Amino acid sequence: MIASTSIFPPPKGISVFNPTCLYSAGGGGGLFCSVPLGRGLKLSFRAAAVRMEVMKRMSGGCFKGGNGKTLKVEVDSGGEDVFDAAAVDSAVPPNHLVIMVNGIVGSSADWKYAAEQFVKKFPDKVIVHRSECNYSKLTFDGVDLMGERLAQEVLAVVKHKPEMQKISFVAHSLGGLVARYAIARLYETLPKLGLSSVSGDFLSEKHMKRVECTEQPCEARIAGLQPMNFITFATPHLGSRGNKQLPFLCGLPFLERRASQTAHLIVGRTGKHLFLTDNDGGKPPLLLQMVNDSDDLKFISALRAFKRRVAYANANYDHMVGWRTSSIRRQHELPKPNLLVTDQKYPHIAYVELETMEEGYNTAPTVTREQTTDLEEEMIKGLTQVPWERIDVSFHKSRQRYIAHSTIQVKTYWLNSDGADVVFHMIDNFLL
């Protein structure tokens, strides 16, 4: 039994009750503490959970995974790397980098649960990096600025990990738009013969140029790595403008118009981008620009480079992002209620649509700012130049349905645990 003491003397007139702690080897082990509260009452608690969280927040923190593996968390380039300590030190370390991106007013902690499940399932295959460059109010800076920051963070992470060969992105909500912008900045074509020489030393903050391949075969790369999976959860791919695209406004035209006019007062440039009211330099709205390649940023080529593109969408109870915008569909293309089914293994996966794309899309700009009703259609046509898997999620019978926007990614386990099967569905179908 160990009685703890404080290194700071208490202020005069204030009595301090020191906790008494006892280490127990039985019953799962751990450090148990009790704090006397007076009148025969005391507060008892397990200190292990508190200790674990503190350690994980420190560089080099370790904690036990559910399978007995030792998972390690390290700060890297501002974000956090989650990986299996033994696998990283093995002769053949993991070579697949998974970048996880948070949504608006979020942080790297939002993907804590999913990152741990990834490493537990594929300890010798993946290293998960939870991005932190766009957290809290930094998510108000606009999709383009956030995308540039994410691109720089990814380059820094890759530079520190020369053993990485593959890269995937998993993003929630606004983070999906940020990731789409970042991959366009990180996109490059490299000669096939020179791919084996690509390493962390080859990449730098200034490495944004693309190699012209005119005389030899080339392959697309993202930050110098082979792109594998691009996965979004409840991302407003078509923006928040339009009927019921921001569901908590209840589809009322007056409220939707006012939201479009005032969003920038609440969430800055990001609000303008989401409601397509930006007009920087007389250019079309950024989200409309992001459905085609431009001279500087290859938005669609970067998406096409990935072997899989997947959009997880809440079919109901998501009050932040509508079903159409998160699944990149027109209203009549949404699955009918009688088609929604329940999978015993993944009870909240309601509908799975395999890769689909549209043919014959004319990439020349055909929409002006006056034709606002056509913006959504133009974005759908642009984004479906590449095939997408669409996974529709329903928490209709869940007690956590009213916070579906966070539950779909298990933002906080004790509050959003019903979304665990959605996370496992994503991991089980992940292309390594």
Buried (B, 14 or more C-beta within 10 A) or exposed (E): EEEEEEEEEEEEEEEEEEBBBEEEEEEEEBBBBBBEEEEEEBEEEEBBEEBBEEBBEEEEBBBEBEEEBBBBBBBBBBBBBBBBBEBBEEEEBBBBBBBBBBBBBBBBBBBBBBBBBBBBBBBBBBBBBBBBBBBEEBBBBBBBBBBBBBBBBBBBBBBBBBEBBBBBBBBBBBBBBBBBBBBBBBBBBBBEEEBEEBBBEBBEEEBBEBEEEEEEEBBBBBBBBBBBBBBBBBBBBBBBBBBBBBBEBEEEEEEBEEBBEEBBEEBBBBBBBBBBBBEBEEEBBBBBBBBBBEEEBBBBBBBBBBEBBBBBBBBBBBBBBBBBBBBBBEEEEBBEEEEBEEEEEBBBBBBBBEEEEEEEBEEEEEBEBEEBEBBBEBBBBBBBBBBBBBBBBBBBEBEBBEBBBBBBBBBBEEEBBBBBBBBBBBBEBBEE
